[in-house]
């Protein structure tokens, strides 16, 4: 039972690819009206996802 719980928590929190895709799309939808803002936000998100 504890092994199943560990797998579930791992998939829900650590290896959540849906959350990773959302984190990539959220800045695009938020600041994509101006090119400068979109590029800087994209760079910031890329940096944060690389560090995390």
C-alpha positions as a printed Julia matrix, in Angstrom:
52×3 Matrix{Float64}:
  0.0    0.0     0.0
  2.78   2.45    0.84
  4.48   1.69   -2.48
  1.29   2.56   -4.35
  0.95   5.78   -2.37
  4.55   6.72   -3.15
  3.98   6.12   -6.86
  0.82   8.23   -6.81
  2.5   11.12   -5.0
  5.48  10.94   -7.31
  3.3   11.16  -10.4
  1.0   13.86   -8.98
  3.64  16.19   -7.58
  7.08  15.47   -9.01
  6.52  14.03  -12.49
  3.41  15.97  -13.43
  3.85  16.62  -17.15
  0.44  18.3   -17.45
  1.49  20.9   -14.88
  4.77  21.41  -16.74
  2.89  22.08  -19.99
  0.57  24.48  -18.17
  3.54  26.36  -16.75
  4.89  26.7   -20.28
  1.61  27.98  -21.74
  0.51  30.29  -18.94
  3.06  33.06  -19.64
  2.35  32.8   -23.36
 -1.31  33.56  -22.85
 -0.62  36.25  -20.28
  1.92  38.48  -22.04
  1.87  37.57  -25.72
  0.4   40.9   -26.89
  3.8   42.64  -26.89
  6.81  40.86  -28.37
  9.31  42.2   -25.83
  7.23  41.07  -22.88
  6.62  37.65  -24.41
 10.33  37.06  -25.08
 11.4   38.11  -21.59
  8.68  36.02  -19.92
  9.55  33.02  -22.1
 13.21  33.33  -21.12
 12.3   33.61  -17.43
 10.05  30.54  -17.56
 12.7   28.54  -19.42
 15.29  29.47  -16.82
 13.02  28.53  -13.91
 12.06  25.19  -15.48
 15.73  24.38  -16.13
 16.66  25.13  -12.53
 13.7   23.21  -11.11
